Amino acid sequence: MDLRRARTFVTVAELGTVSRAALHLRIAQPALSRQISDFEQELGFKLFDRVGRRLLLTSEGEQLLGDCRGLLNYASALGERAELLRRGETGVLKVAASPQHIESVLSYFLHRYARRFPNVEVRVVEAAGRVSLAMLERGEIHLAQNLLHAIEPNDARFANLSFESVELLAASHPSQILGRGGTIEIEKLGGQPLLLLDPEFIVRRTFDAACRLAGLRPNIRFASRAPHTLLALAEAGHGVAIIPSQLRTNRYRLNIVEVTHRGKALREPLAMLWDRRRPLPPYATAYCEMLTEYVREVFPITRPSELRSGAPKRRAPGRRNA
């Protein structure tokens, strides 16, 4: 089987049109169409139906798509293995992580890693959840930092190394008293205007699940894909922000408590994920081990206010009570 035809087929299936696929692969549209036609002739069945300007997979094409992706991944893995044997500890490491993880962890950790592997270029991509898993499957990255619950328990495609957990915290204006002893039961948030992350975030799904278990119908004031937007709104007294403990909050004046359900903290374990079918270079394995050690040193990034020392006591002007 010609790998070029398989790669063309996968690209057209993912992008939906010949023109976009030709632009992505940097080949002329007639040549791309010929490759698809030759591939269909080789296989003995149609791969696409044309609907307007779009190409839609036939049922046979849908079944073949996963196999072709696997074939391309194995071919890429073979090339990567040969490259690793040639280059040793020199290369490029592509890592995906959430924006809050990049800010609070990687911005400092990458200096430590560079001292150990000065000839490895780390390319960080901002992605998390299902997006980073899709990038792993397509071979676009080596590693994906994610919450462990981003993958299904029986999903054998991805290997993982778990480390510290991320806890859910509630942050509000400094004058607002939440809970007792640095914690608040989730039921007590029922009357509060809540500032939540977008439902695509796993910590948001964890919070929503805990609300259902507690019989709580949350009063959602605002939802955002930018965690720091929630912190700014909470600091200004517009509601209570539900945030992960890996988020850096030191630039804001907030009262922060841990969210619990029946006395137990709401938390999600962090993990580093990679595709089992692709060999990791030694410097990628070392990256996982070093990051695990570093996270153990610095987590949690943000603690409940009562557990922090030296919290500022001054009142900022222009603040109002929630």
C-alpha positions, 0 to 999 in steps of 0.5 A, a space after each residue: 500500500 502506498 503511504 502517500 495515498 493513505 496520508 492523502 485519504 486521512 487528510 481529506 477525511 479530516 479537512 472535508 474538501 479537496 482544496 483544503 487538503 491540497 493546501 495542507 499537503 502542498 500538492 495540486 488539487 488534480 494530483 490529490 484527486 488522482 491519488 484518491 481515485 487510484 486509492 479507491 481503485 486499488 481498494 475496490 470501493 469508494 471512499 467518499 461521496 460528494 455532497 456539494 463542495 464537501 466530501 463525505 466518507 462512505 461507510 467503507 471509508 469510515 471503517 478504513 479511516 482508523 486503520 489508515 491512521 494506525 498505519 501512518 502512526 506506525 510508519 512515523 514511529 519507525 522513522 522516529 525510532 531510527 532518528 532516536 538511534 541516530 541523535 541520542 539526547 538531541 531532538 525536539 520534544 512536543 508537549 501539550 498542556 493547559 494554559 494554567 499548567 503552562 503558566 504555573 508549572 512549565 514556565 518554571 520547570 522548563 529552565 530545570 529541564 533545559 539545564 539537564 538536556 540543553 540540546 533538546 528543544 521543547 515545543 509547548 502547545 496550549 491544548 488539553 482534554 479531548 483536543 490534546 488526545 486527538 493530537 496524540 493520536 495524530 502523532 502531532 505531539 509526544 506528550 499531553 499533560 491532562 487530568 487522568 479522567 480525560 481518558 476512558 478507564 479501558 482506553 488502551 491507546 494511551 499510556 499514562 504516568 499520574 502525579 499530584 492531584 488538582 483540587 477544586 477551590 472556591 475564590 471570592 472577594 476578601 470580605 466574603 466569608 465562605 465556609 469554615 476552617 478553609 473548606 466549604 461544603 458544596 451545598 453551601 454554594 447554592 445561594 451564591 452567584 457562581 463563576 465557572 470554567 467552560 464545560 469543556 474543562 474537566 474540573 468543571 465537569 467534576 464540579 457539575 457531577 458533584 452538584 448533581 450528587 449533592 442535589 445542588 442546582 448551581 446559580 451560574 453567573 458567568 462561564 469562561 474559557 479563561 480562568 483568570 477572567 473568573 479570578 478578576 470577577 471574583 476579586 471585584 465581588 461579582 461572585 464565587 469562582 470555582 477554580 483548580 488549585 494548579 491556577 496561580 492566584 497570587 496577583 489577586 486579593 481573594 478569600 480562597 477555600 477548598 470545596 468538599 462534598 460530605 467532608 471529602 475534597 473534590 480533586 482530579 489526578 494529573 497525568 502525563 499521557 502518550 501513545 503506546 504505539 509510539 516509542 518515547 525518546 529517552 529525553 521524553 521519559 526523563 521529562 516525565 520523571 523530572 516533571 513528576 518530581 517538580 510537581 511534587 515539590 510545588 503542588 498545590 500552587 494555590 492553597 486555602 487562604 487560612 493555610 497560607 502565611 503572609 497573606 496581604 491584609 490591606 484593602 484594595 480601593 473600589 471593591 464592593 461586597 459580593 
